[in-house]
């Protein structure tokens, strides 16, 4: 059972919550027509900031292939950029996770679907998971905690069924998943890993650490 702002949220209600959250997120980042595509700029910014959190607006503009003046027409300040990145990242991650349906089927098959669904948004997911929650709004914190609990519940379900090892915290497995997804994205960007191999590489390495072994 999940909780948002103290209220119980049943698993079967999460899809409705996710849809509402995604609409909220998209509304937060949508704007009137500008000279460049905001979504493209935000994704370029996320890719840079997860590798260099202290990057300046000038560096963000360079990463997005636009001028700083154009960037300021898209987002007026660095604080606004970070806020919109958080909401875009949360919305995209929630949408991907909802598509993967982690509550259904065998835990390992569900984990494979989650990895495949999160791979295209790995950098946004990483950005969301590395931001100090105490610096975000209660609304964002509620959405993040619901997302985190949904992933944690998948690993706990695998532990309860005996599919995943039980000597490691499920919360640590979520952290490992986020880190591996990001590492695979970086490797693909650097040419060390074919992009279409990302899900397989992540699941092979992750499963080797979460499935039950002879040493347990």
For each residue, the residues with C-beta under 8 A, 3 or more apart:
1: 8 9 10 11
2: 8 9 10 11 14 146 149 150 153
3: 6 7 8 9 145 146 149
4: 7 9 17 142 143 145 146
5: 138 142
6: 3
7: 3 4
8: 1 2 3
9: 1 2 3 4 13 14 17 146
10: 1 2 13 14
11: 1 2 14 103 153
12: 15
13: 9 10 16 17
14: 2 9 10 11 17 18 98 103 146 150
15: 12 18 19 98
16: 13 19 20
17: 4 9 13 14 20 21 146
18: 14 15 21 22 94 95 97 98
19: 15 16 22 23 98
20: 16 17 23 24
21: 17 18 24 25 90 91 94 143 146
22: 18 19 25 26 91 94 95
23: 19 20 26 27
24: 20 21 27 28 87 91 139
25: 21 22 28 29 87 88 90 91 92 94
26: 22 23 29 30 91
27: 23 24 30
28: 24 25 83 84 87
29: 25 26 38 39 42 84 87 88 91
30: 26 27 38
31: 34 38 74
32:
33:
34: 31 38 73 74
35: 70 73
36: 40 41 64 66 70 74
37: 40 41
38: 29 30 31 34 41 42 74 75
39: 29 42 43 88
40: 36 37 43 44 64
41: 36 37 38 44 45 64 66 71 74 75
42: 29 38 39 45 46 81 84 85 88
43: 39 40 46 47 88 123 124
44: 40 41 47 48 60 63 64 65
45: 41 42 48 49 60 63 64 81 85
46: 42 43 49 50 85 88 89 123 124 127
47: 43 44 50 51 63 123 189
48: 44 45 51 52 55 59 60 63
49: 45 46 52 53 55 60 82 85 127
50: 46 47 53 123 126 127 130 182
51: 47 48 186
52: 48 49 55 59
53: 49 50 130
54:
55: 48 49 52 59 60 63
56: 59 60 78
57: 60 61 68 71 72 78 81
58: 61 62 68
59: 48 52 55 56 62 63
60: 44 45 48 49 55 56 57 63 64 71 81
61: 57 58 64 66 67 68 70 71
62: 58 59 65
63: 44 45 47 48 55 59 60
64: 36 40 41 44 45 60 61 71
65: 44 62
66: 36 41 61 70 71 74
67: 61 70 71
68: 57 58 61 71 72
69: 72 73
70: 35 36 61 66 67 73 74
71: 41 57 60 61 64 66 67 68 74 75
72: 57 68 69 75 76 77
73: 34 35 69 70
74: 31 34 36 38 41 66 70 71
75: 38 41 71 72 80 81 84
76: 72 80
77: 72 80 81
78: 56 57 81 82
79: 82 83
80: 75 76 77 83 84
81: 42 45 57 60 75 77 78 84 85
82: 49 78 79 85 86 131
83: 28 79 80 86 87
84: 28 29 42 75 80 81 87 88
85: 42 45 46 49 81 82 88 89 124 127
86: 82 83 89 90 127 128 131 136 140
87: 24 25 28 29 83 84 90 91 140
88: 25 29 39 42 43 46 84 85 91 92 124
89: 46 85 86 92 93 121 124 125 127 128
90: 21 25 86 87 93 94 128 140 143 144 147
91: 21 22 24 25 26 29 87 88 94 95
92: 25 88 89 95 96 121 124 125
93: 89 90 96 97 118 121 124 125 128 147
94: 18 21 22 25 90 91 97 98 143 147
95: 18 22 91 92 98 99
96: 92 93 99 100 117 118 120 121
97: 18 93 94 100 102 114 117 118 147 150 151
98: 14 15 18 19 94 95 101
99: 95 96 117
100: 96 97 110 113 114 116 117 118
101: 98 104 105 110 113
102: 97 110 111 113 114 150 151 153 154
103: 11 14 110 150 153 154 157
104: 101 110
105: 101 109 110 113
106: 109 110 161 163
107: 110 111 154 155 157 158 161 163 164
108: 111 112 158 163 207 211
109: 105 106 112 113
110: 100 101 102 103 104 105 106 107 113 114 154 157
111: 102 107 108 114 115 154 155 158 203 206 207 210
112: 108 109 115 116 199 203
113: 100 101 102 105 109 110 116 117
114: 97 100 102 110 111 117 118 151 154 177
115: 111 112 118 119 177 181 199 202 203 206
116: 100 112 113 119 199
117: 96 97 99 100 113 114 120
118: 93 96 97 100 114 115 121 122 125 177 181
119: 115 116 122 181 184 185 198 199 202
120: 96 117
121: 89 92 93 96 118 124 125
122: 118 119 125 126 181 182 184 185 198
123: 43 46 47 50 126 127 182 185
124: 43 46 85 88 89 92 93 121 127 128
125: 89 92 93 118 121 122 128 129 178 181 182
126: 50 122 123 129 130 178 181 182 185
127: 46 49 50 85 86 89 123 124 130 131
128: 86 89 90 93 124 125 131 144
129: 125 126 175 178
130: 50 53 126 127
131: 82 86 127 128 135 136
132: 135 136
133: 136 140 141 144
134:
135: 131 132
136: 86 131 132 133 140 141 144
137: 140 141
138: 5 141 142
139: 24 142 143
140: 86 87 90 133 136 137 143 144
141: 133 136 137 138 144 145
142: 4 5 138 139 145 146
143: 4 21 90 94 139 140 146 147
144: 90 128 133 136 140 141 147 148
145: 3 4 141 142 148 149
146: 2 3 4 9 14 17 21 142 143 149 150
147: 90 93 94 97 143 144 150 151
148: 144 145 151 152 174
149: 2 3 145 146 152 153
150: 2 14 97 102 103 146 147 153 154
151: 97 102 114 147 148 154 155 174 177
152: 148 149 155 156 170 171 173 174
153: 2 11 102 103 149 150 156 157 170
154: 102 103 107 110 111 114 150 151 157 158
155: 107 111 151 152 158 159 164 170 173 174 210
156: 152 153 159 160 170
157: 103 107 110 153 154 160 161
158: 107 108 111 154 155 161 163 164 210
159: 155 156 162 163 164 165 166 170
160: 156 157
161: 106 107 157 158 164
162: 159 212
163: 106 107 108 158 159 211 212
164: 107 155 158 159 161 173 210 211 212
165: 159 168 209 210 211 212 213 216
166: 159 212 216
167: 216
168: 165 172 173 209 210
169: 172 173
170: 152 153 155 156 159 173 174
171: 152 174 175
172: 168 169 175 176
173: 152 155 164 168 169 170 176 177 206 209 210
174: 148 151 152 155 170 171 177 178
175: 129 171 172 178 179
176: 172 173 179 180 206 209 210
177: 114 115 118 151 173 174 180 181 202 206
178: 125 126 129 174 175 181 182
179: 175 176 182 183
180: 176 177 183 184 202 205 206
181: 115 118 119 122 125 126 177 178 184 185 198 202
182: 50 122 123 125 126 178 179 185 186
183: 179 180 186 187
184: 119 122 180 181 187 188 193 198 201 202
185: 119 122 123 126 181 182 188 189 198
186: 51 182 183 189 190
187: 183 184 190 192 193 201
188: 184 185 191 192 193 194 195 197 198
189: 47 185 186
190: 186 187
191: 188
192: 187 188
193: 184 187 188 197 198 201
194: 188 197
195: 188 198
196:
197: 188 193 194 200 201
198: 119 122 181 184 185 188 193 195 201 202
199: 112 115 116 119 202 203
200: 197 203 204
201: 184 187 193 197 198 204 205
202: 115 119 177 180 181 184 198 199 205 206
203: 111 112 115 199 200 206 207
204: 200 201 207 208
205: 180 201 202 208 209
206: 111 115 173 176 177 180 202 203 209 210
207: 108 111 203 204 210 211
208: 204 205 211
209: 165 168 173 176 205 206
210: 111 155 158 164 165 168 173 176 206 207
211: 108 163 164 165 207 208
212: 162 163 164 165 166 216
213: 165 216
214:
215:
216: 165 166 167 212 213
